[in-house]
Amino acid sequence: MAKGSKIWLGIFTFLPIALVIAYMVAFGLLVKDVILYGNENQPMPLFSSMFWLFVLMLAMGIVSFGLLVYYIILVVNSNVNTEEKLLWIILFLLGNVLAFPVYWYMRIWKEPIDHLEMSAT
C-alpha cells in the first residue's frame, strides 16, 4: 500500500474516535442547556442540539460500518494464520472503534512499502 493511501486510511480510521468525542461534547452542551433553561418559563432550544447529535451519530455509524467492511476484507485477504484472522474479525465486531486504530498501526502503517509502488512514484 502506498504511503498516501496509508495516511488517508489512518485519517478515516481515527475519525470515529473524533466523532465520539464531538458527540460527548455536544451532549454535554445539551445537558447544560436543559439545566440552564429548565428553571425558566422559556422554550428550550433542544431540537437544534438534538439535530447535531443525530448528525454526529449518523456520520459515526456510516464511517464505522464502512471501515468494518474494509478491514474485514483486508484481514480475510491477508496472509496471516487463521487464528489471527479470527481474532481480528472478533475484535472488529466487538470493539471496532478501538480495534481499527490498533490494526491500522500494527498491520498497515508498519508494513513496508512495496518496491513496485516505490519505483512507480
C-alpha positions as CSV (number, residue, x, y, z in Angstrom):
1,M,0.0,0.0,0.0
2,A,1.3,3.4,-0.9
3,K,2.2,5.9,1.9
4,G,-0.6,8.3,0.8
5,S,-3.2,5.5,1.0
6,K,-1.9,4.6,4.4
7,I,-2.3,8.2,5.6
8,W,-5.8,8.5,4.2
9,L,-6.9,5.2,5.7
10,G,-5.4,6.3,9.1
11,I,-7.4,9.5,8.9
12,F,-10.6,7.6,8.3
13,T,-9.6,5.1,11.0
14,F,-9.3,7.7,13.7
15,L,-12.4,9.6,12.5
16,P,-14.9,7.6,14.6
17,I,-13.0,8.3,17.8
18,A,-13.1,12.1,17.0
19,L,-16.8,11.8,16.3
20,V,-17.5,10.1,19.6
21,I,-15.6,12.9,21.4
22,A,-17.6,15.5,19.4
23,Y,-20.8,13.7,20.4
24,M,-19.9,13.8,24.1
25,V,-19.2,17.5,23.9
26,A,-22.5,18.1,22.0
27,F,-24.4,16.0,24.6
28,G,-22.7,17.9,27.4
29,L,-23.8,21.2,25.9
30,L,-27.4,19.8,25.5
31,V,-27.4,18.9,29.2
32,K,-26.1,22.4,30.1
33,D,-28.9,23.9,28.1
34,V,-31.5,21.8,29.8
35,I,-30.2,22.8,33.2
36,L,-30.0,26.5,32.4
37,Y,-33.4,26.7,30.7
38,G,-35.1,24.2,32.9
39,N,-35.9,26.7,35.7
40,E,-37.3,29.4,33.3
41,N,-40.6,29.5,31.6
42,Q,-39.0,29.9,28.2
43,P,-38.9,27.3,25.4
44,M,-35.7,25.4,25.3
45,P,-33.6,25.2,22.1
46,L,-33.4,21.4,22.3
47,F,-34.2,20.4,18.7
48,S,-31.3,22.2,17.1
49,S,-28.9,20.5,19.6
50,M,-30.6,17.1,19.1
51,F,-30.2,17.5,15.3
52,W,-26.5,17.8,15.6
53,L,-26.3,14.8,17.9
54,F,-28.2,12.8,15.3
55,V,-25.9,14.0,12.5
56,L,-22.8,13.1,14.5
57,M,-24.1,9.6,15.4
58,L,-25.2,9.0,11.8
59,A,-21.8,10.0,10.5
60,M,-20.0,7.8,13.0
61,G,-22.3,4.9,12.1
62,I,-21.7,5.2,8.4
63,V,-17.9,5.6,8.7
64,S,-17.6,2.8,11.3
65,F,-19.7,0.4,9.1
66,G,-17.6,1.2,6.0
67,L,-14.4,0.7,8.0
68,L,-15.7,-2.6,9.4
69,V,-16.4,-4.0,5.9
70,Y,-13.0,-2.7,4.6
71,Y,-11.0,-4.1,7.5
72,I,-12.7,-7.5,7.4
73,I,-11.9,-7.7,3.7
74,L,-8.3,-6.8,4.5
75,V,-8.0,-9.4,7.2
76,V,-9.6,-12.1,5.1
77,N,-7.2,-11.4,2.2
78,S,-4.1,-11.1,4.3
79,N,-1.6,-13.8,4.6
80,V,-1.6,-14.4,8.4
81,N,-2.7,-17.6,10.1
82,T,-6.3,-18.5,10.6
83,E,-6.4,-18.0,14.3
84,E,-5.1,-14.4,14.0
85,K,-7.7,-13.7,11.2
86,L,-10.4,-14.9,13.5
87,L,-9.1,-12.9,16.4
88,W,-9.0,-9.7,14.4
89,I,-12.5,-10.3,13.0
90,I,-13.9,-10.8,16.5
91,L,-12.1,-7.7,17.7
92,F,-13.6,-5.7,14.8
93,L,-17.1,-6.9,15.6
94,L,-16.9,-6.3,19.3
95,G,-14.7,-3.2,19.7
96,N,-14.4,-1.8,16.3
97,V,-13.7,1.9,17.2
98,L,-10.8,0.8,19.3
99,A,-9.6,-2.2,17.3
100,F,-9.4,-0.3,14.0
101,P,-6.5,2.0,15.0
102,V,-4.6,-0.9,16.6
103,Y,-4.9,-2.9,13.4
104,W,-4.0,0.1,11.2
105,Y,-0.9,0.8,13.2
106,M,0.3,-2.9,13.6
107,R,-0.6,-4.2,10.1
108,I,-0.8,-1.3,7.8
109,W,1.3,1.6,9.0
110,K,4.3,-0.6,9.9
111,E,4.1,-2.6,6.7
112,P,6.9,-1.9,4.3
113,I,6.1,-0.1,1.1
114,D,6.2,-2.3,-1.9
115,H,9.2,-1.9,-4.2
116,L,6.9,-1.7,-7.3
117,E,5.0,1.2,-5.8
118,M,8.3,3.0,-4.9
119,S,9.5,2.8,-8.5
120,A,6.1,4.0,-9.9
121,T,6.2,7.2,-7.8
